[in-house]
Amino acid sequence: MTTTDDLTKEVELKLSIGHLLVVWEVLANKLADSAVLDTYAEEERRAIWALEDLAEASLGANGIAPRPKEEWDQLIRAAREHVKHIPIDSEDSWPVL
């Protein structure tokens, strides 16, 4: 099967720092240690690892850096609180395959 879609085209994804921090934490600290990751195909794991790397680089480029545990935990709590107020579209518009 071939496609005419340019899958190498880079896209811009806008997230708040708080949202990105929670996404990175899930990818790096929860999913990475989960047995479920072992059930994914190699290309799925690579996509997750690459997204984790991109998130970490973006956090660093925006001033988020490792810090003492107490400060880090406070930052994560604040980010989680922030995410509670992000609007979401709960209606899935993508077709079921």
TIGUVO-556925 format. One line per field, with one value per residue (C-alpha): z, x, y; chain. Coordinates in Angstrom, 2 decimals, padded with zeros to 5 digits, always signed. Each point is the difference from the previous one (the first is absolute). Layout:
<nodes>
w = Z ... .
u = X ... .
v = Y ... .
ch = A ... .
</nodes>
This chain:
<nodes>
w = +000.00 -000.83 +001.02 -001.53 +003.46 +000.91 +003.27 +000.40 +000.21 +003.45 +001.81 +002.74 +003.15 +002.51 +003.65 +003.20 +002.04 +002.67 -002.53 -001.54 +003.42 +000.85 -003.41 +000.49 +003.52 -001.24 -002.86 +001.98 +003.44 -000.38 -003.45 -000.11 +003.13 -001.11 -001.25 -002.57 -001.96 -000.69 -001.81 -002.55 -003.36 -000.44 -002.12 +002.66 +002.73 -002.16 -000.56 +003.77 +000.77 -002.66 +001.37 +003.49 -001.32 -001.80 +003.10 +002.21 -002.42 -000.25 +003.78 +000.32 -002.73 +001.95 +003.32 +001.65 +001.49 +002.65 +003.53 +003.54 +000.61 +002.11 -002.63 -002.80 +001.76 +000.52 -003.70 -001.03 +002.34 -001.49 -003.55 +000.82 +001.46 -003.16 -002.22 +001.84 -001.65 -003.58 -002.30 -001.68 -002.86 +001.37 -003.25 -002.16 -003.58 -001.45 -001.68 +001.76 -002.01 .
u = +000.00 +001.27 -001.15 +000.36 +000.13 +003.37 +000.70 +003.33 -001.62 +000.54 -002.98 -000.37 -001.81 -000.94 -000.08 +000.39 +003.11 -002.21 -001.69 +003.33 +001.47 -002.83 +000.26 +003.76 -000.48 -002.46 +002.28 +003.25 -001.05 -003.17 -000.15 +003.74 -000.29 -003.20 -000.17 -002.54 +002.82 +001.38 -003.24 +000.48 +001.65 +003.54 -001.17 -002.59 +002.65 +002.33 -002.77 -000.56 +003.73 +000.44 -002.96 +001.49 +003.33 -001.71 -002.03 +003.09 +001.96 -002.87 -000.35 +003.73 -000.13 -002.78 +001.83 -001.27 +002.97 +000.61 -000.21 -000.12 -002.71 -002.22 +000.06 -000.53 -002.98 -001.51 +000.47 -001.64 -002.95 -000.47 +000.19 -002.57 -002.30 +000.46 -000.92 -003.30 -001.12 +001.08 -003.02 -000.34 -002.13 -001.57 -001.83 +002.25 -000.29 +002.44 -001.55 +000.28 +002.23 .
v = +000.00 +003.48 +003.45 +003.42 +001.61 +001.54 -001.79 +001.79 +003.43 +001.53 +001.46 +002.56 -001.07 +002.66 -001.02 +001.93 -000.76 -001.58 -002.26 -000.98 -000.72 -002.40 -001.69 -000.41 -001.37 -002.60 -001.04 +000.01 -001.13 -002.01 -001.54 -000.70 -002.15 -001.69 -003.57 +001.18 +001.65 -003.48 -000.89 +002.80 -000.55 +001.31 +002.95 +000.93 -000.07 +002.10 +002.55 +000.22 +000.30 +002.67 +001.97 -000.27 +001.33 +002.89 +000.88 -000.06 +002.19 +002.48 +000.17 +000.70 +002.62 +001.70 +000.15 -003.17 -001.80 -002.63 +001.36 -001.32 -002.60 +002.26 +002.75 -002.52 -001.56 +003.44 +000.80 -003.29 +000.62 +003.47 -001.41 -002.67 +002.63 +002.07 -002.95 -000.42 +003.23 -000.70 -000.22 -003.36 -001.21 -003.16 -000.66 -002.13 +001.20 -002.54 -003.03 -003.32 -002.31 .
ch = A A A A A A A A A A A A A A A A A A A A A A A A A A A A A A A A A A A A A A A A A A A A A A A A A A A A A A A A A A A A A A A A A A A A A A A A A A A A A A A A A A A A A A A A A A A A A A A A A .
</nodes>
